[in-house]
Amino acid sequence: MASSSLLLPLSLTLLYLFSAPSSAYKSSLALPVIKDHSTHQYLTTLSYGTPVEEANFVLDLGGSSLWVDCASRTAPSASLATIFHRSVRCLTAKGPEIETHRWLSSLANPVDQDQACQIPAENTITGKRVAEGELVEDLFGPSHQLLFTCAPTLLLNGLATGAKGMVGLYRSRTSFSSQVFHSVGTQRKISLCLSPSSGVVQFGNMAQESQPGSEILRSLTFTPLLTNPDQNHPSINVNSVKINGKKVSFDTPLGGGAQLSTVVPYTTLQTSIYANFESAYLKAASILNMSRVSPVSPFGLCFSSEGVGSSQVGPNVPVIDLVLQSEMVKWSIYGRNSMVQVSDDVMCLGFVDGGENPRNPIVIGGYQLEDVLVQFDFDTSMVGFSPSLLTRHASCSDLKSGSSAQPISV
């Protein structure tokens, strides 16, 4: 059942969360996040335009822009402004996709000068891309002027019911996060905490004084944020994988980095990597007397739930460790984030075969990110991640509701 209806009461609440008085940056901004269970997508609600209207948007951790189906507004926005082809902001938004000398020479053409800036928009879930998006600017809240692309309605296909676009969070010059950093004057950090219910994405710094934020921040393990020149996605280096402490042997190196994604529901592994991983997991599961059953799509490895105990971190199943830059730095994935309960008596391993030639050999999906605080520091190019919050009898929904944040009118 779609959960998008649960989003309707939410308004865009940019919150002063975990304010840090001792920091040069006095505030941070946060958006509530909720999961749509029919699509496994994570959505937030933004209020924009004049008159103000609310709309649900799908979050994309690796997205490079904010795009909106502008035609879906009940009334045209009086504060909407077109960005023209001749403007510097058009050149900035186009980034490396346009050669500067070609753009400058086109300014001599009076026809080009009056044209709207055309920016491609992409639905990163379906892979559909359109070139005819129009770059515009409008109010988000009473005072934040943000650039975004007006995309055709057809680009909404594949998004959660009621979603009106996508919010790109990565570090391009016109991504939603980059514009928020500039508009509000926060540190260039994103703290993402997803859950099966309510979560939060925060822009800026988190103070050490607040609870439960202080304990969680102290628990963060950091690893370099990789920059792939061919793909503008956040990635980390996974040197090896262990299952219940035993290293998995792979036919080929894991190189290339593991992408972190909020639009891929479950972690995907290139076919040969998946085959070795599945074999090793099956051996570890057999030692625990877990009974394999017929697979349930899209999963390749499923087990009977009968006789499998549980704890605060989920089913008592083999622990998966992603070993990062050294043996001392690892991301441990317990049953809550490795097993998906598909029925009352069947659970499946939430790692799937990503095909022979995927763009990334490993993509860590949203399910594996749930109830883990992941912090991206773009100034230091580091990623910090906490242990599962369940180990502290907490969750990402606690992080949101447990803050002493004071909402501001936006």
Phi, psi and chi 1 to 4 in degrees:
 res  aa     phi    psi   chi1   chi2   chi3   chi4
   1 MET       -  130.6  179.0  177.3  177.9      -
   2 ALA   -66.5  142.1      -      -      -      -
   3 SER  -101.9    6.4   63.8      -      -      -
   4 SER   -60.5  -28.3   57.0      -      -      -
   5 SER   -63.8  -26.4   60.5      -      -      -
   6 LEU   -68.2  -19.6  -61.7  176.2      -      -
   7 LEU   -80.3  -19.4  -77.0  169.4      -      -
   8 LEU   -57.9  -37.9  -63.4  179.0      -      -
   9 PRO   -72.2  -13.3  -16.5   30.6      -      -
  10 LEU   -79.1  137.5  -66.5  174.9      -      -
  11 SER  -110.2  168.3   60.7      -      -      -
  12 LEU   -67.6  113.2  168.9   64.8      -      -
  13 THR  -118.6  101.1   47.6      -      -      -
  14 LEU   -85.1  117.9  -65.3 -179.4      -      -
  15 LEU  -110.6  144.4  -51.9  174.4      -      -
  16 TYR   -81.5   97.7  -78.8  105.8      -      -
  17 LEU  -105.6  137.0  -77.9 -176.1      -      -
  18 PHE    49.5   48.5  -52.0  106.3      -      -
  19 SER   -55.9  140.3  -63.3      -      -      -
  20 ALA  -114.8   93.8      -      -      -      -
  21 PRO   -59.7  -30.2  -21.8   32.6      -      -
  22 SER   -81.6   -8.4   61.4      -      -      -
  23 SER   -88.2  155.9  171.1      -      -      -
  24 ALA   -68.2  -20.4      -      -      -      -
  25 TYR  -102.3  116.8  -60.8   91.9      -      -
  26 LYS   -87.1  -15.9  -61.1  -62.9 -175.6 -177.0
  27 SER  -142.0  165.8   65.0      -      -      -
  28 SER  -140.8  158.6   58.6      -      -      -
  29 LEU  -119.7  143.1  -59.8  178.2      -      -
  30 ALA  -137.6  151.6      -      -      -      -
  31 LEU  -123.0  139.1  -68.1  172.1      -      -
  32 PRO   -71.7  147.3   26.8  -33.9      -      -
  33 VAL  -127.8  139.8  178.8      -      -      -
  34 ILE  -135.4  150.5 -162.6  165.7      -      -
  35 LYS   -97.1  133.7 -175.5  174.5 -175.9  177.8
  36 ASP   -92.1  111.5 -179.6   89.4      -      -
  37 HIS   -75.7  -16.9  -71.2  -81.0      -      -
  38 SER   -77.0  -27.0   65.2      -      -      -
  39 THR  -115.8  -10.1   59.3      -      -      -
  40 HIS    63.5   25.2  -50.8  -68.0      -      -
  41 GLN   -96.4  154.4  -64.9  166.4   14.0      -
  42 TYR  -107.8  127.8  -58.0   93.0      -      -
  43 LEU  -123.3  151.7  -61.5   96.3      -      -
  44 THR  -129.7  170.5 -167.5      -      -      -
  45 THR  -119.2  127.8  -56.0      -      -      -
  46 LEU  -117.4  143.7  -56.6  178.3      -      -
  47 SER  -108.7  131.6  -60.8      -      -      -
  48 TYR  -153.4  162.7   69.3  101.9      -      -
  49 GLY    83.0  176.7      -      -      -      -
  50 THR  -134.3  113.6  -53.1      -      -      -
  51 PRO   -68.5  157.9   27.9  -36.5      -      -
  52 VAL   -67.0  132.1  173.1      -      -      -
  53 GLU  -129.6  146.9  -70.1 -169.2   10.1      -
  54 GLU   -97.6  146.4  -71.0 -173.1  -11.2      -
  55 ALA  -150.0  150.4      -      -      -      -
  56 ASN   -90.9  140.6  -60.3  -26.8      -      -
  57 PHE  -132.4  145.3  -67.4   83.2      -      -
  58 VAL   -85.3  130.0  175.6      -      -      -
  59 LEU   -80.5  135.8  -70.0  176.2      -      -
  60 ASP  -129.9  106.7 -179.1    4.2      -      -
  61 LEU   -59.3  -32.1 -175.9   56.8      -      -
  62 GLY   -99.5    5.2      -      -      -      -
  63 GLY   -73.4  148.9      -      -      -      -
  64 SER  -104.5    0.4   59.2      -      -      -
  65 SER  -155.2  172.3   65.7      -      -      -
  66 LEU  -108.9  121.8  167.0   64.3      -      -
  67 TRP  -128.4  148.3   63.4  -96.9      -      -
  68 VAL  -135.8  142.3 -178.0      -      -      -
  69 ASP   -82.1   89.1  172.7   25.1      -      -
  70 CYS   -64.3  -26.3  -63.4      -      -      -
  71 ALA   -69.3  -14.3      -      -      -      -
  72 SER   -83.7   -6.3   64.5      -      -      -
  73 ARG   -63.3  144.5  -82.2 -173.9   61.5   92.4
  74 THR   -65.3  -39.7  -56.0      -      -      -
  75 ALA  -135.0  143.6      -      -      -      -
  76 PRO   -58.3  147.1  -21.5   32.6      -      -
  77 SER   -85.8  125.9  173.8      -      -      -
  78 ALA   -73.6  -18.7      -      -      -      -
  79 SER   -96.5    2.8   52.1      -      -      -
  80 LEU   -71.3  132.8 -175.3   74.9      -      -
  81 ALA  -127.3  134.0      -      -      -      -
  82 THR   -78.9  138.9  -61.9      -      -      -
  83 ILE   -97.3  124.0  -55.8  -58.8      -      -
  84 PHE   -88.7  157.1  -69.2  101.1      -      -
  85 HIS   -57.8  -33.7  172.3   73.7      -      -
  86 ARG   -78.4   -7.9   65.8  177.5 -179.0  -89.6
  87 SER   -80.0  154.1   68.4      -      -      -
  88 VAL   -64.6  -33.2  173.5      -      -      -
  89 ARG   -66.0  -29.4  -75.9 -170.8  -65.7  176.7
  90 CYS   -66.7  -45.1  179.9      -      -      -
  91 LEU   -61.8  -42.1  174.9   63.0      -      -
  92 THR   -62.4  -42.8  -59.6      -      -      -
  93 ALA   -67.0  -35.6      -      -      -      -
  94 LYS   -70.8  -29.0  -73.2 -179.9  179.3  -69.2
  95 GLY    57.7 -138.1      -      -      -      -
  96 PRO   -71.6   -4.9   26.7  -34.1      -      -
  97 GLU   -74.5  -11.5  -66.3 -172.8    5.5      -
  98 ILE  -128.6  141.3 -175.0  171.8      -      -
  99 GLU   -83.0  130.2  -63.9  177.6   19.3      -
 100 THR   -58.9  -41.6  -55.9      -      -      -
 101 HIS   -66.2  -32.5   72.7  -85.2      -      -
 102 ARG   -69.3  -38.9  -73.8  175.7   51.8 -161.6
 103 TRP   -65.3  -43.7  176.4   79.1      -      -
 104 LEU   -64.4  -40.3  -69.3  171.5      -      -
 105 SER   -67.2  -29.2   64.8      -      -      -
 106 SER   -71.3  -18.3   72.1      -      -      -
 107 LEU   -66.9  -21.4  -60.3 -173.1      -      -
 108 ALA   -72.3  -17.0      -      -      -      -
 109 ASN   -85.9  113.7 -172.5  -26.6      -      -
 110 PRO   -62.8  -25.3   21.5  -32.8      -      -
 111 VAL   -67.8  -45.6  175.3      -      -      -
 112 ASP   -62.4  -32.7  -74.3  -17.1      -      -
 113 GLN   -62.9  -30.1  -69.4 -177.1   20.1      -
 114 ASP   -95.4    2.5  -66.1  -31.2      -      -
 115 GLN   -83.8  149.4  -74.0 -177.1  -15.2      -
 116 ALA   -73.0  150.6      -      -      -      -
 117 CYS   -71.7  123.1 -178.1      -      -      -
 118 GLN   -98.4  121.5  -63.2  -66.9  -43.4      -
 119 ILE  -124.6  128.5  -61.8  -68.7      -      -
 120 PRO   -62.8  150.1  -19.5   32.0      -      -
 121 ALA  -129.7  145.1      -      -      -      -
 122 GLU  -133.3  134.2 -178.4 -179.6    7.7      -
 123 ASN   -87.2  102.6 -179.5  -32.8      -      -
 124 THR   -75.3   -5.4   51.3      -      -      -
 125 ILE   -83.5  -44.8  -66.2  172.3      -      -
 126 THR   -93.6  -17.3   63.3      -      -      -
 127 GLY    83.1    1.3      -      -      -      -
 128 LYS   -71.4  133.0  176.9   68.9  174.8  178.0
 129 ARG  -132.4  135.3 -178.9 -179.6  171.6   92.9
 130 VAL  -122.6  147.0  -64.7      -      -      -
 131 ALA   -98.7  -11.4      -      -      -      -
 132 GLU   -94.5   19.3   64.0  -91.3   23.4      -
 133 GLY   -67.4  142.8      -      -      -      -
 134 GLU  -106.3  124.3 -176.3  174.6  -50.1      -
 135 LEU   -76.3  127.3 -173.9   66.0      -      -
 136 VAL  -136.4  174.5  -63.2      -      -      -
 137 GLU  -134.9  141.2 -176.9 -179.6   54.9      -
 138 ASP  -153.5  169.1 -152.1  -16.6      -      -
 139 LEU   -78.6  131.4  -77.1  169.9      -      -
 140 PHE  -114.6  106.5  -79.5   74.4      -      -
 141 GLY    78.1 -172.3      -      -      -      -
 142 PRO   -76.3  -15.5   28.0  -35.1      -      -
 143 SER  -139.9   -2.4   58.9      -      -      -
 144 HIS  -100.0  110.0  -60.5  -77.6      -      -
 145 GLN   -89.8  117.0  -68.9  -83.9   -1.8      -
 146 LEU  -123.3  144.0  -60.9 -175.6      -      -
 147 LEU   -83.9  142.7  -65.0  172.7      -      -
 148 PHE  -156.4  170.3   60.3   94.7      -      -
 149 THR  -104.8  127.4  -57.4      -      -      -
 150 CYS   -80.9  111.0  -82.5      -      -      -
 151 ALA  -107.0  155.7      -      -      -      -
 152 PRO   -67.4  153.0   22.6  -32.2      -      -
 153 THR   -58.1  -32.4  -58.1      -      -      -
 154 LEU   -59.8  -21.4   62.5   87.1      -      -
 155 LEU   -72.7  -13.2 -152.3   59.9      -      -
 156 LEU   -74.2  -16.3  -62.6  178.3      -      -
 157 ASN   -55.9  127.2  -67.3  -23.5      -      -
 158 GLY    99.4  -11.9      -      -      -      -
 159 LEU   -86.0  161.9  -60.7 -171.5      -      -
 160 ALA   -57.3  147.8      -      -      -      -
 161 THR   -55.2  128.1  -58.5      -      -      -
 162 GLY    92.4  -13.1      -      -      -      -
 163 ALA   -69.5  141.3      -      -      -      -
 164 LYS  -115.1   13.8  -60.4  -57.1 -179.7 -176.1
 165 GLY   159.3 -165.9      -      -      -      -
 166 MET  -133.2  145.5  -60.8 -171.1   74.8      -
 167 VAL  -109.9  109.2  174.0      -      -      -
 168 GLY   -83.0  131.0      -      -      -      -
 169 LEU  -108.6   -0.5  -62.6 -179.4      -      -
 170 TYR   -84.9 -171.8 -154.0   46.7      -      -
 171 ARG   -99.1   33.3   53.4 -176.8  175.4 -174.9
 172 SER   -72.1  164.9   70.3      -      -      -
 173 ARG   -68.0  -23.0  -73.4  173.5  -72.2 -174.8
 174 THR  -117.1   17.1   55.1      -      -      -
 175 SER   -67.2  161.1   69.6      -      -      -
 176 PHE   -57.2  -44.7 -179.2   83.0      -      -
 177 SER   -65.7  -43.0   52.9      -      -      -
 178 SER   -61.4  -39.0  -67.0      -      -      -
 179 GLN   -69.6  -36.4  -65.7 -172.0   74.2      -
 180 VAL   -66.0  -43.5  167.3      -      -      -
 181 PHE   -54.7  -44.4  -63.8  146.1      -      -
 182 HIS   -72.0  -42.3  176.8   75.0      -      -
 183 SER   -68.1  -39.7  175.7      -      -      -
 184 VAL   -97.4  -22.6 -178.5      -      -      -
 185 GLY    80.3   33.1      -      -      -      -
 186 THR   -91.0  166.9   64.2      -      -      -
 187 GLN   -64.1  153.7  -77.9 -171.4  -57.6      -
 188 ARG   -84.3   67.6  -70.4  176.9    4.0  105.1
 189 LYS  -128.8  143.5  -71.5 -177.4  179.9  179.5
 190 ILE  -122.5  126.6  -64.8  175.7      -      -
 191 SER  -112.3  117.9  -60.7      -      -      -
 192 LEU  -113.6  127.6  179.6   69.2      -      -
 193 CYS  -135.7  106.1 -145.2      -      -      -
 194 LEU   -99.7  156.1  -54.9  175.5      -      -
 195 SER  -152.8  169.1   86.1      -      -      -
 196 PRO   -66.7  -13.7  -19.3   32.4      -      -
 197 SER  -119.2 -101.2   53.9      -      -      -
 198 SER  -105.9  143.2   59.2      -      -      -
 199 GLY  -143.3 -160.3      -      -      -      -
 200 VAL  -155.5  147.2   66.1      -      -      -
 201 VAL  -123.4  125.9   56.1      -      -      -
 202 GLN  -118.4  138.7  179.8  174.0  -30.2      -
 203 PHE  -110.4  120.2  -54.9   88.4      -      -
 204 GLY   115.1 -165.2      -      -      -      -
 205 ASN   -89.6  156.0 -154.8   16.6      -      -
 206 MET  -115.6  128.4  -61.2  174.2   70.6      -
 207 ALA   -74.6  155.7      -      -      -      -
 208 GLN   -79.8  -14.5  -61.0  -73.2  -21.2      -
 209 GLU   -79.9  -24.9  -67.6   85.0   -2.9      -
 210 SER   -82.5  153.7   57.3      -      -      -
 211 GLN  -115.4  141.0  -64.4  -72.5  -15.3      -
 212 PRO   -84.6   11.2   33.7  -35.4      -      -
 213 GLY   -58.6  -36.5      -      -      -      -
 214 SER   -63.2  -46.1   58.7      -      -      -
 215 GLU   -65.6  -39.8  -67.8 -177.2    7.6      -
 216 ILE   -66.1  -42.5  -63.1  171.3      -      -
 217 LEU   -62.9  -38.3  -75.1  173.4      -      -
 218 ARG   -67.9  -19.8  -73.6 -165.4  -65.5  -91.7
 219 SER   -89.7   -3.9   73.5      -      -      -
 220 LEU   -66.3  136.2  -65.7 -177.2      -      -
 221 THR  -106.9  134.6  -62.7      -      -      -
 222 PHE  -109.5  145.5  -73.5   89.0      -      -
 223 THR  -143.4  152.2 -169.3      -      -      -
 224 PRO   -62.2  141.4  -25.4   35.6      -      -
 225 LEU   -87.4  115.3  176.0   61.4      -      -
 226 LEU   -79.5  145.8  -56.9 -177.0      -      -
 227 THR  -114.3  111.7  -59.3      -      -      -
 228 ASN   -96.1  116.2 -172.5  -29.0      -      -
 229 PRO   -62.8  -21.3   22.4  -32.6      -      -
 230 ASP   -89.4  -20.1  -61.1  -37.7      -      -
 231 GLN  -139.9  130.4  -60.7  176.8   39.1      -
 232 ASN   -92.5   63.8 -166.2   28.6      -      -
 233 HIS  -128.9  146.4  -62.9  -66.9      -      -
 234 PRO   -69.5  130.8   25.2  -32.4      -      -
 235 SER  -139.6  154.4  -61.4      -      -      -
 236 ILE  -129.3  157.9   58.7  174.9      -      -
 237 ASN   -88.8  122.0 -169.9   40.5      -      -
 238 VAL  -108.5  108.9  176.3      -      -      -
 239 ASN   -78.5  -35.7  -77.9  -30.5      -      -
 240 SER  -159.3  171.6   63.0      -      -      -
 241 VAL  -130.3  136.2  176.6      -      -      -
 242 LYS  -120.6  143.5  -67.9 -177.5  177.7  179.9
 243 ILE  -122.8  117.5  -62.2  177.5      -      -
 244 ASN    50.9   41.0  -93.4    2.7      -      -
 245 GLY    84.7   -7.3      -      -      -      -
 246 LYS  -101.1  126.6 -173.8  174.3 -178.3  179.7
 247 LYS   -67.4  134.6 -170.7  173.3 -178.3  178.2
 248 VAL   -84.8  132.9 -179.7      -      -      -
 249 SER   -89.5  129.1  -62.9      -      -      -
 250 PHE  -116.1  147.0  -65.8  103.1      -      -
 251 ASP   -68.8  -31.7  -63.6  -26.7      -      -
 252 THR  -129.0  157.1   56.9      -      -      -
 253 PRO   -61.2  153.9  -21.5   32.8      -      -
 254 LEU   -82.9    0.3  -63.5  178.7      -      -
 255 GLY   -44.4  162.3      -      -      -      -
 256 GLY   110.4  -14.3      -      -      -      -
 257 GLY    86.8  148.6      -      -      -      -
 258 ALA  -103.0  121.5      -      -      -      -
 259 GLN   -78.0  142.5  178.8 -175.0  -34.2      -
 260 LEU  -101.4  129.6  -55.5  177.0      -      -
 261 SER  -138.9  141.4  175.8      -      -      -
 262 THR  -103.2   -3.8   54.2      -      -      -
 263 VAL  -104.3   -9.9  -62.1      -      -      -
 264 VAL   -97.8  119.5  173.7      -      -      -
 265 PRO   -64.8  -43.1  -18.6   29.9      -      -
 266 TYR  -130.5  152.5  -54.6  103.4      -      -
 267 THR   -59.1  131.3  -66.1      -      -      -
 268 THR  -112.0  142.2   62.3      -      -      -
 269 LEU  -126.8  137.8  -53.5  173.1      -      -
 270 GLN   -54.1  147.2 -172.2  -90.7  -15.1      -
 271 THR   -49.2  -49.4  -64.0      -      -      -
 272 SER   -68.3  -35.9   63.1      -      -      -
 273 ILE   -64.9  -43.0  -64.3  174.4      -      -
 274 TYR   -63.0  -40.8  177.4   79.9      -      -
 275 ALA   -60.1  -46.0      -      -      -      -
 276 ASN   -66.8  -39.7  -66.8  109.5      -      -
 277 PHE   -63.6  -46.2  177.0   81.9      -      -
 278 GLU   -62.0  -43.0 -179.0 -173.5   66.2      -
 279 SER   -62.5  -44.0  176.6      -      -      -
 280 ALA   -67.4  -38.4      -      -      -      -
 281 TYR   -67.1  -39.5 -166.3   92.8      -      -
 282 LEU   -62.2  -38.6 -165.1   54.9      -      -
 283 LYS   -65.1  -43.3  -70.9  178.8 -178.1  178.2
 284 ALA   -65.9  -36.9      -      -      -      -
 285 ALA   -68.1  -36.0      -      -      -      -
 286 SER   -66.5  -32.9   65.0      -      -      -
 287 ILE   -63.8  -30.8  -65.5  174.5      -      -
 288 LEU   -88.9    8.4  -62.8 -179.8      -      -
 289 ASN    61.0   32.7  -63.8  -42.8      -      -
 290 MET   -79.4  138.2  -65.5  169.9   59.1      -
 291 SER   -99.3  120.6  -59.2      -      -      -
 292 ARG   -75.0  141.4 -173.8  177.1 -174.6  179.1
 293 VAL  -128.2  177.0  -62.8      -      -      -
 294 SER   -60.5  139.8  -61.1      -      -      -
 295 PRO   -67.4  151.8   24.0  -32.9      -      -
 296 VAL  -118.8  120.7  178.1      -      -      -
 297 SER   -56.2  139.7 -179.2      -      -      -
 298 PRO   -91.4   11.8   36.8  -37.8      -      -
 299 PHE   -87.0  149.9  -50.6  107.9      -      -
 300 GLY  -103.2  -15.1      -      -      -      -
 301 LEU  -135.1  113.9 -168.9   56.5      -      -
 302 CYS  -128.1  155.7  -62.9      -      -      -
 303 PHE  -137.4  158.1  -59.5   91.2      -      -
 304 SER   -74.3  138.4  169.3      -      -      -
 305 SER   -77.8  -15.6  -59.9      -      -      -
 306 GLU   -62.4  128.5 -174.3  176.9   -7.1      -
 307 GLY    83.8   -2.5      -      -      -      -
 308 VAL   -92.5  116.9  177.1      -      -      -
 309 GLY   -73.2  176.1      -      -      -      -
 310 SER  -141.4  162.0   62.7      -      -      -
 311 SER  -144.2 -170.0   68.0      -      -      -
 312 GLN   -66.0  -17.6   66.9 -165.5   56.8      -
 313 VAL  -105.6   19.4  -69.9      -      -      -
 314 GLY   102.4 -163.1      -      -      -      -
 315 PRO   -58.7  146.8  -20.6   31.4      -      -
 316 ASN   -81.6   83.4  -67.7  -30.6      -      -
 317 VAL  -123.9  169.5  -62.7      -      -      -
 318 PRO   -53.5  137.8  -28.7   36.6      -      -
 319 VAL   -84.6  133.6  177.7      -      -      -
 320 ILE  -103.5  124.2  -60.0  167.0      -      -
 321 ASP  -111.4  122.7  -69.9  -36.5      -      -
 322 LEU   -91.1  111.0  -55.2 -178.7      -      -
 323 VAL   -87.1  123.5 -178.5      -      -      -
 324 LEU   -96.4 -123.6  -53.3  179.6      -      -
 325 GLN   -69.8  -16.1   65.8  -95.8   33.5      -
 326 SER  -155.2  169.4   73.9      -      -      -
 327 GLU   -63.2  -20.7  -69.4  -70.1  -35.2      -
 328 MET   -84.4  -12.5  -60.3  -62.5  -66.5      -
 329 VAL  -114.8  110.8 -177.2      -      -      -
 330 LYS  -143.4  154.8   60.6 -176.3  179.7 -179.4
 331 TRP  -110.0  110.5 -176.8  -24.9      -      -
 332 SER   -92.0  129.7  -63.1      -      -      -
 333 ILE  -115.3  113.9  -59.3  174.4      -      -
 334 TYR   -93.8 -179.0  -58.8   98.5      -      -
 335 GLY   -55.2  -36.9      -      -      -      -
 336 ARG   -57.8  -35.9  155.7   62.6 -177.5   87.1
 337 ASN  -103.2   -1.7  -66.0   97.1      -      -
 338 SER  -109.2  -29.4   64.9      -      -      -
 339 MET  -107.9  136.9  -79.0  -67.5  169.4      -
 340 VAL  -112.4  122.3 -178.8      -      -      -
 341 GLN   -81.0  106.5 -162.5   73.5   38.2      -
 342 VAL   -93.2  -16.9  -63.6      -      -      -
 343 SER  -158.4 -179.5   68.4      -      -      -
 344 ASP   -62.3  -29.8  -69.8  -19.3      -      -
 345 ASP  -122.2    9.0   52.6    2.3      -      -
 346 VAL  -132.9  133.2  174.0      -      -      -
 347 MET  -128.8  148.1   58.0 -176.6 -178.0      -
 348 CYS  -126.2  147.6  -62.9      -      -      -
 349 LEU   -68.6  122.9 -176.3   62.6      -      -
 350 GLY   -82.0   40.2      -      -      -      -
 351 PHE  -124.9  130.6  -70.8   67.8      -      -
 352 VAL  -126.5  160.6  -60.9      -      -      -
 353 ASP   -72.8  118.9 -172.0  -21.4      -      -
 354 GLY   -92.7    6.0      -      -      -      -
 355 GLY    98.5  169.7      -      -      -      -
 356 GLU   -70.8  -40.3  -69.5  -77.7   -4.4      -
 357 ASN  -130.5   63.1  -62.7  -63.4      -      -
 358 PRO   -73.9  162.2   30.1  -35.2      -      -
 359 ARG   -65.2  -32.3  -64.7  177.6   64.2 -179.2
 360 ASN  -128.2  131.5  -68.4   85.5      -      -
 361 PRO   -64.0  -30.9   20.6  -31.3      -      -
 362 ILE  -134.0  127.6  -57.6  174.4      -      -
 363 VAL  -125.7  116.4  178.6      -      -      -
 364 ILE   -83.0  115.7  -59.7  173.9      -      -
 365 GLY   -87.1  174.5      -      -      -      -
 366 GLY   -59.3  -37.5      -      -      -      -
 367 TYR   -60.9  -37.5 -170.0   78.8      -      -
 368 GLN   -75.3  -17.4  -81.2   66.9   48.5      -
 369 LEU   -89.3  -11.5  -61.9  177.9      -      -
 370 GLU   -67.3  140.0  -70.8  180.0   -2.2      -
 371 ASP    58.3   31.0  -73.2  -40.0      -      -
 372 VAL  -128.7  128.6  174.1      -      -      -
 373 LEU   -81.8  120.1  175.5   65.4      -      -
 374 VAL  -115.6  123.1 -174.9      -      -      -
 375 GLN  -117.3  126.0 -174.0  176.1   87.7      -
 376 PHE  -106.1  119.5  -59.8   87.2      -      -
 377 ASP  -108.3  103.3 -171.3  -29.9      -      -
 378 PHE   -76.7  -19.6  -63.3  130.5      -      -
 379 ASP   -74.0  -36.6  -70.5  -36.4      -      -
 380 THR  -101.1   -5.0   61.8      -      -      -
 381 SER    54.4   50.1  -69.4      -      -      -
 382 MET  -128.1  152.8  -61.7  -67.6  -74.1      -
 383 VAL  -119.6  128.5 -179.6      -      -      -
 384 GLY  -110.0  141.2      -      -      -      -
 385 PHE  -138.8  142.0   56.9   92.8      -      -
 386 SER   -91.3  163.0   72.3      -      -      -
 387 PRO   -63.7  166.0  -16.6   29.1      -      -
 388 SER   -51.8  129.2  169.7      -      -      -
 389 LEU   -63.2  -18.4  -59.3 -167.6      -      -
 390 LEU   -64.5  -25.5  -58.9 -179.0      -      -
 391 THR   -66.8  -17.3   61.9      -      -      -
 392 ARG  -108.2   17.0  -60.9  173.3  179.2  -89.5
 393 HIS    55.2   38.9  -59.6  -79.4      -      -
 394 ALA  -131.5  178.7      -      -      -      -
 395 SER  -153.5  170.6   70.9      -      -      -
 396 CYS   -66.9  -26.7  -75.7      -      -      -
 397 SER   -67.6  -29.8   56.8      -      -      -
 398 ASP   -67.6  -39.0  -63.9  -29.5      -      -
 399 LEU   -60.6  -36.6 -176.4   63.9      -      -
 400 LYS   -75.1  -53.8  174.1  172.9  175.4  -89.7
 401 SER   -79.4  -18.9   60.0      -      -      -
 402 GLY   -87.4   -1.8      -      -      -      -
 403 SER   -77.1  164.2   75.2      -      -      -
 404 SER   -98.3   30.3   57.1      -      -      -
 405 ALA   -64.5  145.1      -      -      -      -
 406 GLN  -110.9  120.0  -62.8  -64.0  -42.9      -
 407 PRO   -68.7  145.6   24.2  -31.7      -      -
 408 ILE  -112.9  152.7   59.7  176.3      -      -
 409 SER   -75.1  115.4  177.8      -      -      -
 410 VAL  -130.5      -  177.0      -      -      -
